[in-house]
Amino acid sequence: MMSDETRAREEIVEIARLMAQQGLARSSDGNISVRLAPGRILITPRGLYKPKMAPDDLVIIDDEGKLLAAKEGRGPTSEMFMHLEAYRQRADIGAVLHAHPPYATALTIAGLPYPADFMPEVRVMLGDVPVAPYARPGTSAVGESIRELICTHHNVLLSHHGSISVGQSLEQTLIALERMEAAAYTYYLARALGEPLPLPPDELEALAALRQPVLDRP
């Protein structure tokens, strides 16, 4: 949990700018949160242009979504249900990023599985990236769609909608998101050049054994 609220606000603003610069979330898309303490979640506001967001634009909600603190006129993102579900399912989560990574999202639109079997770093650092069934954005159904999957994965793709990434810190969570999108982009290039060749089954098994398991449900 991130106890220094001022630092958390500044870091969220910086992460939002990095996501925009990398094309992981554009305009007012995407949302970010950190768990400050039990029952206190700092989260991005609804409908705000992220590259111009300031630390005091962020709002605080409780673990049921009730607004605890906000600048006048600010309310939490409509995707808070997804964030809250992730925090409920795992005690080790300190940060949540919802993004719209174009290449990883395109896989869900095309009905293609995430390419976890083609690059060793993906097998070791990410593992499988499952796709949650489509749920209408901004509804509690999105939280329900990731409920089981987020228990055992740091990244989950949202069918036709983007992704959710989680971690103990904002930086760790952004790294997971960046790696997921980079591998999807590389796979896209490979498909443009020819038929991608997966790693041999015995090598995939050996690489999977090196991966650290996801921990700590409440």
C-alpha positions in Angstrom: 0.0 0.0 0.0 1.2 3.5 -0.8 1.0 5.6 2.4 2.4 8.9 1.1 -0.6 10.5 -0.6 1.2 13.4 -2.1 3.8 11.2 -3.7 1.0 8.8 -5.0 -0.8 11.7 -6.6 2.4 12.9 -8.4 3.2 9.4 -9.5 -0.2 8.8 -11.0 0.0 12.0 -13.0 3.5 11.0 -14.3 2.3 7.5 -15.2 -0.7 8.9 -17.0 1.6 11.0 -19.1 3.9 8.1 -19.9 0.9 6.0 -20.9 -0.2 8.8 -23.3 3.3 9.2 -24.7 3.5 5.5 -25.5 0.0 5.3 -27.0 -1.3 3.0 -24.3 -4.2 5.4 -23.5 -5.2 8.5 -25.4 -7.2 11.6 -24.6 -9.4 10.9 -21.6 -9.2 7.2 -22.0 -7.7 4.8 -19.4 -7.7 5.2 -15.6 -5.2 4.6 -12.8 -5.5 3.9 -9.1 -3.4 3.1 -6.0 -4.4 1.7 -2.7 -3.4 4.2 -0.1 -4.7 2.2 2.9 -7.5 -0.2 3.7 -10.7 1.4 2.5 -8.9 4.4 0.8 -8.2 4.2 -2.9 -6.8 7.2 -4.9 -8.2 7.1 -8.4 -8.3 9.2 -11.6 -11.4 11.3 -12.2 -14.1 10.8 -14.8 -13.8 12.4 -18.3 -10.6 14.4 -17.7 -8.0 14.8 -20.5 -5.1 12.8 -18.9 -2.1 14.7 -20.3 -3.3 17.8 -18.5 -4.3 16.1 -15.3 -3.0 17.7 -12.1 -2.4 15.9 -8.7 -5.3 17.6 -7.1 -7.7 16.4 -9.8 -7.5 12.9 -8.3 -10.2 11.6 -6.0 -10.4 9.3 -3.1 -13.0 6.5 -2.8 -13.6 3.7 -0.3 -13.6 0.1 -1.2 -17.3 0.2 -2.1 -16.9 3.2 -4.5 -18.2 5.9 -2.1 -16.5 9.3 -2.7 -14.4 10.3 0.3 -12.5 13.3 -1.0 -12.5 15.3 -4.2 -12.1 18.7 -5.7 -15.4 20.4 -6.5 -16.9 19.0 -9.7 -14.7 15.9 -9.7 -16.0 12.3 -9.4 -14.3 8.9 -9.9 -13.8 7.2 -13.2 -16.8 5.2 -14.4 -14.4 2.2 -14.5 -13.9 2.2 -10.8 -15.8 -1.1 -10.5 -13.0 -2.9 -12.3 -10.4 -1.4 -10.0 -12.4 -2.2 -6.9 -12.8 -5.8 -8.0 -9.1 -6.2 -8.4 -8.3 -4.9 -5.0 -11.0 -7.1 -3.4 -9.5 -10.3 -5.0 -5.9 -9.8 -4.1 -4.3 -8.3 -1.0 -0.9 -7.9 -2.8 -2.2 -5.4 -5.4 -1.2 -1.8 -4.7 -1.9 -0.3 -8.1 -4.2 -0.8 -11.1 -4.0 0.5 -14.6 -6.8 0.3 -17.2 -5.4 1.1 -20.7 -6.3 0.8 -24.3 -3.1 -0.8 -25.8 -3.8 -0.9 -29.5 -2.0 -4.1 -30.6 -3.0 -6.2 -27.6 -6.6 -5.0 -27.9 -6.6 -5.7 -31.6 -5.9 -9.4 -30.8 -9.3 -9.5 -29.0 -11.1 -7.9 -31.9 -9.6 -10.4 -34.3 -10.3 -13.3 -32.0 -6.6 -14.2 -31.7 -5.1 -15.6 -28.4 -2.4 -13.6 -26.8 1.1 -14.7 -28.1 2.6 -16.1 -25.0 4.5 -19.0 -26.7 6.8 -17.1 -29.1 9.3 -15.2 -26.9 11.1 -16.4 -23.8 10.8 -13.1 -22.0 7.0 -13.3 -22.4 6.8 -16.8 -21.0 9.0 -15.9 -18.0 7.9 -12.3 -17.2 4.2 -12.3 -18.3 2.9 -15.8 -18.8 -0.4 -16.3 -20.4 -2.6 -13.2 -20.8 -6.3 -14.3 -20.7 -9.2 -12.4 -22.4 -12.2 -11.5 -20.2 -15.6 -11.8 -21.9 -17.0 -8.5 -23.3 -18.7 -6.3 -20.8 -20.1 -2.9 -21.4 -17.6 -0.2 -20.3 -18.4 1.8 -17.2 -20.6 -0.9 -15.7 -20.2 -3.3 -12.8 -20.2 -6.1 -15.4 -16.6 -5.2 -16.3 -15.5 -5.9 -12.7 -17.4 -9.2 -12.8 -15.7 -10.2 -16.1 -12.2 -10.0 -14.6 -13.1 -11.4 -11.1 -11.5 -14.8 -11.5 -8.9 -14.0 -14.0 -7.2 -11.3 -12.0 -6.6 -13.7 -9.2 -3.9 -15.5 -11.2 -2.7 -12.9 -13.7 -1.1 -9.5 -13.6 -2.5 -8.6 -17.1 -6.0 -9.4 -18.4 -7.3 -8.3 -21.8 -10.8 -6.9 -22.0 -12.5 -8.1 -25.1 -12.9 -5.2 -27.6 -12.1 -2.7 -24.8 -8.5 -2.7 -23.6 -6.7 -4.2 -20.7 -6.3 -4.2 -16.9 -2.8 -4.5 -15.3 -2.0 -4.8 -11.6 1.0 -4.8 -9.4 2.4 -3.9 -6.0 3.5 -0.5 -7.3 2.6 1.8 -10.1 6.0 1.3 -11.8 5.7 -2.5 -11.6 2.2 -2.3 -13.0 3.3 0.0 -15.9 6.1 -2.4 -16.7 3.6 -5.3 -17.0 1.5 -3.3 -19.3 4.4 -2.2 -21.5 5.7 -5.7 -21.8 2.3 -7.0 -22.8 1.8 -4.4 -25.5 5.4 -4.8 -26.8 5.0 -8.5 -27.3 1.7 -8.0 -29.1 3.4 -5.6 -31.4 6.2 -7.9 -32.1 3.8 -10.7 -32.9 1.9 -8.4 -35.3 5.2 -7.7 -37.1 5.9 -11.5 -37.3 2.5 -12.2 -38.8 3.1 -9.5 -41.4 6.4 -11.3 -42.4 5.1 -14.8 -42.4 3.8 -17.6 -40.2 5.0 -17.1 -36.6 6.9 -20.1 -35.1 6.3 -20.9 -31.4 9.0 -22.0 -29.1 9.4 -25.8 -28.7 7.1 -27.4 -26.0 10.0 -28.5 -23.8 11.5 -25.0 -23.9 8.1 -23.4 -23.0 7.8 -25.8 -20.1 11.3 -24.9 -18.8 10.7 -21.2 -19.2 7.3 -21.4 -17.4 9.1 -23.0 -14.4 11.1 -19.8 -14.0 8.1 -17.7 -13.6 7.2 -16.4 -10.2 3.6 -17.3 -9.2 0.9 -14.6 -8.5 0.4 -14.3 -4.8 -1.9 -13.2 -2.0 -5.6 -13.2 -2.2 -7.2 -11.6 0.9 
